[in-house]
Amino acid sequence: MNLSASVCSIDIYTSFIICGVLLSKTRYIYSLDVNFPNEIELEINNSNKLLKKRNQLGKGTYGHVYHYTERIEMAIKGQSLDGQCFEEELELCQKLSHPNIIHVLFSFKMNKSGYIAFEYFPRTLFSILNEEKICLRDLKIIFKQLLDALLYLEGEGVIHNDIKLDNVVVDSDLNAKLIDFGLACYVNRPRRIFSPQNPVSEERKNLFPYFSPEVLKGLDQGFKSDIYSWGFMLRNAASGILFINPGDFHTDVTDICDHALQVDLDARPSVDELIFHPFFDEIYEFLFCFNDYEDIKITSGDIYIEKIGSKIFLKGNEFEIALYCGCDYEKTDESVTRLLNMGIHSEKCTVCRTGLRVSKYARFKFELSGEIFPLHLFKMKELKRIKDYLLGIRNHFVLKRKPFYTLNCCCNYKLGFYE
């Protein structure tokens, strides 16, 4: 079963966005020496396309953005072919395939410049936070997706190196994607953004606030360097929301940011630890203890659902999965057991003495191809699908009879049943 979301092509009126980016003179840096002609003629999938330049959308230190029109919507990034930057970024982006990472459509070279066409998202997270109201729940959904992307990148051995509000795009359905892999590298081939002989001074650190301390010092970065940037981004985004809506404030925001922003690498949690933080619990509130209800079989259209004890089996045309609540202790997951029993703790952590707090839903699991995984490893798209199914059949469930003794269930409720 493939849980990854497929990317749909859009055949409607289109804006092409082409940007060149200036960062420095080192081998991995882009150049503004990129040609933006009035017309670009391309052959794409055996079809000729004529792109016409309309107007400049933006200009700044880091590049130019131009508006081109045709029939298909996409964003085109342009950079000089000097050095290996273009080939390295193209190779990396073509390798990556995840619903929360921007998708490459095609690439081409022209007039000593290289161009990569990506799927188009009209707004960045930065623009959304500045232009419209967004609630804390929406922010949790967005930042959970970014952790999903980072978890995938870690599995591929890739460090993004440039995570910030401008490098996250979001659509109207809160689908989020990481963009701009120009500074990305493989963990076994680290790329130093700054030189250890000439690290960023204290006076200039505020110019690069989202870079981790080790990156600013010119040291080799790792996966946790992206965690620091993620934490800085979340703190900035949440601060604006909580300032406007003080009633949304709760300690989970401060706690998860403080952990992600630990200066010491040993104290900073990894992505597979942060993903279990109770900050995200609101996303999982649709879950319930399956043992509360009588066993049942339901067929709805192409969906077959069967509830047996602490297990719910879901089967459709494109998926087949089993869910377990925490009452089924035979279906254990080593990573969750470690989190619940030991916690995440480092003597160097400046936030806590007892370890990183863990979601009360961490004992929920799913079985896929005979393997057991914590439910928190589901991508948001799959979580939404499961949520829709469970809420849709919830009224068919019948509670078991009144209890005469109690036991502790997975959600910390007191339950009991007649024999």
N, C-alpha and C positions, 0 to 999 in steps of 0.2 A: 504493500500500500504506500502510495506517495502522498505525504501530508503537505507537501509544498504547494503554495498557491500558484496557479498558472497565470501568466501575464497576458491580458487580453489586448489585442490590437485595436486601435481606435481609428475608424475611417470617417472622420468628420472634418470640419473646417479646422485649420491648424495654424499655430504660431511656432516658428522655429526660433530657438534662442541659441545664439552662438556667443561664446565667451572665451577670451584669452586671459590667462592669469599670470601675473608677475609676482614672483616670490623672492628670487635672489639670483646668484650667478653659479651656484653649485650644480653638480651634474643632474640632480633630481628636480631642479627648479624649472618652471615654465618661463616663457618669454612673451612679451607683448608684441613681438615682431610677427604678428599673425595677420594674414590678408583677409579682409572682409569685403569681397566684391559685391557689386550691385546685383549681379545675378549669378547663381550657381546651377549648372546643369549636371544632373546625376542620372545614372541608370541604377534603379533599385528593383530587384526581383523582376528583371527583364522589362521594366517600365521606366520610361524617361520622366524625370521630374525637373521642373524649372522653379528654383527658389528665388524669390525677388525680395531684396532688402527694402524694408519700409522705413524704419526709424531706429535710432539708438535708444535703448531702454535704460541704460545706466553706464556710468563711467566712474572709476575710482582707482585707488592705489593698486588694487589687486586685479584689475582687468576691465574689459569692455563687454557690454552685452548688447546684441543687436536683434531686431525683430525681423524674421523672414516669414513669408506666407506660402503655403501650399495646401495640400488636402489632408495630410496626416500630421498629427500633433506629436512633437518631440522636442527635446532640447539638444543642441549640438555644441559641444565643447571643442574649441580650437586652440592649438598650441604649436609652437615652433618644432620643427623636426631636428633641431640641433640637439645632440646628445641622445640619450636613450629614454628620456621621460615618456614620450608618446607611446613607444612600443611596450615599455614596462607597465604603464597604466592600462593600456588596451588589453594586454595579455592577462593581467590580474582581473580586470573587470569582466572579461569574457569567461573566466573560470568560475566566478562566483554566481551562485544561483540560490536565492533566498527571497521570500516575499517581502522582507523588510530591507532589502538592498536594491538600489536602483538597477534597472535592467538595460543592458546594451542592445540596441537595435541593429546598428551597422557602423562601419567606419570607412573613411576614405582619406586620401592625401591629395593635396592640390597646392601648387605654388609654394613649395617648401614648407607647407604647414600640414599638420595632421588633425583630423576631426573625428570625434566620437559622438555618435547619435544615441541619446538615451531616451527612455520613456519620459514624458513630460508631466510634471506636477506644477501647478500654478503658484503654490505658496510654500514658503519655508516656515519652520516653526517660529523663527524670529518675527516674521511678518504677521503671523497669526496672533502671537502674544501682544503685538503692538497695535493691531487693527481691530480686534474683536474680543468679546468676552469668552473666556474658556474656564471651565470649572476644574476643580482638583481631580474629580473622577476621570475627566477626559485626559488630563495630564498623566494619570496612572496608566491608562490604556496606551498612550503614546510611548511612555518611557518603558513599559513592559516590552513593547515591540522592539525598542532599541536594545534592550538586554538580550532579546531573542537573536537579534542580528549579531551582537557581540559574541554570544555563545557560539553561533555558527562560525564567525570569523576565527575564533580561537580554535575550533575544530579543524579549520583549514590552515592554521598556522599564520594568520594574517593579523597585523596591527594596523588600525585605521590611521592613527596619528593626528587627526584633525577634526575631532568631534566637537561640534559647537552648534548653536541654534541655527546658523545660516546653512549648515550642512545636513539638515534634516528637513525633508519635505513631507507634507501631510495633505491628504485630500479631504473632501467634505464628510467622508465616512470614518475619519480618524485613522485611516491606513497610513502608516508612517514608513519612510524609507531613508536609509543613509545614502548620501551622495558624496561626490568629490573624493576619489581615492588617489589624488595626485601625490600625497605624502605617504601613502600606505606602503608597507613593506612586509616581508616575511620575518617571523620571529628569529629564524636561524640566519637571516641576513639583515640585521637591524640597520636602520637609517637614522643617523644622528641629525636632528633638526638644527641643533646648535653645537658648536665646537667645545670640547672640554677645556681647551686652552683659552677659550674666550666665552665663558658662560654668560648668561643674561644677568646683568647687574640688578641689585635690589631696586634701583630707581626705575628700571625699564620693565620689571616683571608685570606691572599693571598693563603693559601693552600686549601681553600674552597670557591672560588670566586663566585660560582653559587648558594650558599645557601643565603637565604634572611637574613636580619639583625635580625629578630625575631627568626629564627632558630638558628643562631650563638649564640644568647643570652640564648638559652635553654628554650625559651618561647613556648607556644602552637602555632603550625602553623595552617594555614587555606588555603583555596583555593588560596588566593592572594600570598601565599608563592611560589606556582608554577608559578604564573605570573612573579614574580621577576626573578626566574631562567630562564623562557622563554625569558624575556627581556635581561638578561645578555648573553644568548646564541645567540640571534639575533644580539646584538651589536657586539659581537666577529665575527660572521659570516659575517656580513655586512661590518665591518671594513676591512677585508681582501679583499673583492670584490671591495670596493670603493678605496682602496689603489692601486689596480692593474688597475682599470678602473675609474679614477676620474670623467669621464663624466657622470657616473651613479649616482653621488651624488645628493640628493635632501633632503630638510628639513624634509620630512615625516619620513625618517629613524631615524634621531636624535630625532624627536618629540615623536614617539611611544616608543622608547627605554627609553627616559627620563621619560616618564609617567610610564612605567612598572617597572622602577628601583627606584621609589619613596621609601624612607626609611619609611615614615609614612604609616601605613596600610590604614588609612582613605583617604589619597591622592592617593594611588595606585589604578588604575582602575581594575574592574573585567573583567573576560574573555568576558562576553556578552557586555561589553562596548568597549573593544579593537577590537573586531571583526568588528566594524563599522568604524575603523580608515581609513582615506584616503590613508594610506600606501598601502592598498590592492586594490585600485581603478583600477589598471592596469588589474586585474583579471576580472573585470566586464565591460571592454570597449566594449564588444560585444553587450551590451544592448542599446536600443534606445527607443525613445518615440513612443509608438504604435499609438498614435493619429495622427501622421504624415501621416498615410497611410490609404488607402481605406480598407474596410472590405473584407475578403477573406476566402475561404475554400480550403484546399489542402489535398489530400490523396497521400501519398508516401509510397508504400509498406504496412507495417503494421502500419504506423504512420498516424494519423488523426490530422490535425492542423486547427483551426478556429480562425480568428482574428475578434473581435467585439469591436469597440471603443477602449478603453484602456486596453482590455483584450485579451490575447492569450491563447487558450485552446489547450493542448497537450494530446493526448491519444495514448497509445501503448499497446502491449500485457501485459506488466508488470507494467504499470504506468498510472496514469491519474491525470493531474495537470493543474491548471489555474494560469497564470502570470498576474500581474497588474503593470502598470507603475504608477508613482506618480500623473498622471492626474486624477486618480479615487480616489477621496478623501472620497468616501463612504466606501471603503475598507481600514479601518485604522488599525494600529497595535499600541497598547499602548506603547510598549517599544521604537519603533522608534519615535513616537510622543514626548515622553519624551526626547529622545536624541536631536531631532531637535529643540524643543521649549525651552528646559532648558539648554542643554549641560551638560557635566560632569565637576563638579568644586568642589574644596575643598579649604577652606582658608589655609590649610596646604600645598597645592601643590606648589612646588618650580619651576614648569615649566611654568605655565600660570595663567592668571587672568580671562580668558573668558571660560574656560572649554576645555575638550578634543574635538579636531576637529572631524567632522563626515563626512563620505563618501557622495559624491553627489549622489550616487546610493542607499542611504538608504531608499528612498521612494518606491523602487521596492519591490513587495510583491508576495507571492505565496499562493494559497488556497489549502488546503489538508484536506479532510474529513470534509469540512465545516468550518475549522478554518483558520485564516489568520496569516501568519508568514512573517517576513522580509526575503528577498532573501539571505541575508548574512548568514542565519542559514543553508543554503544548504551545504552539504558536497561537497568537490571538485569533486568527481566522478559525482554527480548529476549536478553540475554546468557545467562540461565539456559536459555532455549529452545535456543539454539545449542549450549550446553554439553551439554545432554541429548542432542541429536542426534548430536554428534560422539563423545561417549563411548559412545553406543549402537551406533555403527557401527565403532568403532575396531578391534574384533577382526576385521572384514572386510578391513581394509587389509593389504596385503602389502608388506613392505620391499623396496626395490630391492636388487640384488645387491651383493656386497662391493665396496668402493671400491678403485680403483687410483690415484686422484689426489684431492686435496682442494680444497674451496672453502669460502668463508665463507657460511653461510646466515643467514637472518633472525634466528635465535635464538642466534647466536654459537657454534654448534657447528661442528666440522670434519666435512664430509661429502664423499663422493665416490662415483661410480657408474661401472660398466662402460658402455662405449658399445654 
